Amino acid sequence: MREYALAAIAGMWLADGVSLLIAPRFVITRIRAVVDAHMALWPWQLLSAVMGTVLGIAGLDLRHQPLWMLCAGGMILKGLFLAFGPALWRERALAWSLSREDVDYRFWGLGLCTLAALLLHDLGWIGEEGRLVP
């Protein structure tokens, strides 16, 4: 079950990363439309915090443990900030994030794809070596 939860996180990273690599303007336009429509984002941000917690706990015995702890902490902090942070700070952070150039989003997409591939490698789903502790 643990491996499938981590693989689901890797799958989400891969899907987000590929979509940002292929069509960053389309993705950001859709996200901006959701934010402008004032749709409730907090359930999705709490999902990010929950998935960060899962990554932090389930990634303890993986090869690149410091990386997974850093990613988990980032996911948790980002999720909690966007769910419960001060509205003015949230709006500024979202405005800054959604006003970048396409190349910036492509770099984020490349980073997400890299994290996904590395997590799948650590799980032993791709490549030769998997877990540090069997």
N, C-alpha and C positions, 0 to 999 in steps of 0.2 A: 504494500500500500504506500509506503514511504517513497519508494522509487517512482511510482506513478504520480504522486503529488509533485515531486521534483521535476519529473518529465513534463507535467502539465505547465509548470512555471516556465520551463525551457521552451515549450511549445508556444506559450503566449509571447515570450520574448522574441521568438523567431518570427511569429506572425506579425507582430508590431514592427520588428526590424525590417522585414522584407517589404512591408507596405510603405514604410518611410523611405526605403531605398528606391522603390519603384515609382511611387506617386506621392511625394511629400506634400505638395501643395493641396492635393485633393484631400488627404488625411487631415491636414491642419485646418482646411476650410470646413470640413465636417465637424471637427472638434470645436472650432470657433462658433459654429452654428448652434451646437448643443449648449455651450457656455452662454451665448447670447440669449438663448431661449429660456435661460434660468432653470434648466432642468436640474433636478437634484443630483449633484455629483457625489455627495457624501457616502452613499452606499458603495460606490465604486472605489472611493478612496479608502474606505474601511476594508474592502476586499484586498486592496494593495497592502494594507497593514497586516491583515491576516496571512496573506501569502508570504510576506516578509518574515513573519513569525515562523511559519512552516519551514521556509528556507533556512532560517537561523537554527532551528532545532534539528531538522532532518539533515542538514549539511554538516553536522559536527564531525562525521567520520569520512568526509570526502577529502580528496587530495589537496585541493586549494582552499582549505578551511578559512584562512584569513580573508580571502576574496569573498567567500559566501557570507561570512559574518558582516563584512562591510556592505555588501549588497543588501543583505537582510535589514541591517540598520537603516540604510538609505530608504528602502521601501517602507519601513515602518514609520520613520520620521516624515517622509513625504506624504504618506497616507493620512497620518494624524494631523499634520499641518493643514492639508487641504480640506480635511473634514471638520476640524475644530479650531483652526487658527483664526486670528483676527481678520475680519472681512476685508479691510483695506490692504493688509499684507497679501492676502490670498489673491485679490484682484490685481495687485501690482505684479505678483509672481506669475499669474496666468497671462497677463498682458505681455510681460517680457518674454515668456516662453512661446507665446503664439505669434510673436512678431519677428521671428528670426528669418534668415535667408534659407532658401531650400537646401543649400549645401550643409548648413548646420544640422538640419533634420536628417540629412543623409548620413552624416557622421554619427548621430545618435542611433540611426538604424543599423549602421555597421557595428557599433558597439553592442547593441542588443543581440544581433546575430552572433557576434563573437562570444558573448556571455552564454547564449543558448547552446552553441556548439561545445563550449568548454564544460558546461554543466552536463550535457549528454555524454561527453567523453569521460568525465569523472564518474558518472553512473555506470559506465561500461557499455553504453548503448552504441557508441561509435568509437572507432580506434581500437588499439590493442589493450591498453591498460585502463583499469577502472579505479575502484576504491583503494584507498591506502590500507584500510582495515577491512578484511573480508567479513 
